[in-house]
């Protein structure tokens, strides 16, 4: 019984880590796309 519970915990934690990684990648890409006009404007003023 302990082995089945432990393997279920490993599968559950792997699922959670995968979902968090995908959400993190989505957040980074969204932040870059949202901030891009401001970054381009600041870059044009600096150079």
C-alpha positions as CSV (number, residue, x, y, z in Angstrom):
1,X,0.0,0.0,0.0
2,X,2.8,2.4,0.8
3,X,4.4,1.9,-2.6
4,X,1.2,2.7,-4.4
5,X,0.6,5.8,-2.3
6,X,4.2,6.9,-2.8
7,X,4.0,6.5,-6.6
8,X,0.8,8.4,-6.7
9,X,2.5,11.2,-4.8
10,X,5.4,11.3,-7.3
11,X,3.0,11.4,-10.2
12,X,0.9,14.1,-8.6
13,X,4.0,16.2,-7.8
14,X,5.3,15.7,-11.4
15,X,2.0,16.9,-12.7
16,X,2.0,20.0,-10.5
17,X,5.6,20.8,-11.5
18,X,4.7,20.5,-15.2
19,X,1.7,22.7,-14.8
20,X,3.7,25.3,-12.9
21,X,6.4,25.3,-15.5
22,X,4.0,25.8,-18.3
23,X,2.2,28.6,-16.5
24,X,5.6,30.2,-15.7
25,X,6.6,30.1,-19.4
26,X,3.3,31.7,-20.4
27,X,3.7,34.4,-17.7
28,X,7.2,35.3,-19.0
29,X,6.2,35.4,-22.6
30,X,3.1,37.5,-21.7
31,X,5.2,39.9,-19.7
32,X,7.7,40.4,-22.5
33,X,4.9,41.0,-25.1
34,X,3.1,43.4,-22.8
35,X,6.3,45.4,-22.0
36,X,7.7,45.4,-25.5
37,X,6.3,48.8,-26.6
38,X,7.6,50.4,-23.4
39,X,11.0,48.8,-23.8
40,X,11.2,49.8,-27.4
41,X,10.3,53.4,-26.5
42,X,12.9,53.6,-23.8
43,X,15.5,52.0,-26.1
44,X,14.8,54.5,-28.8
45,X,15.2,57.4,-26.4
46,X,18.5,56.0,-25.0
47,X,20.1,55.3,-28.4
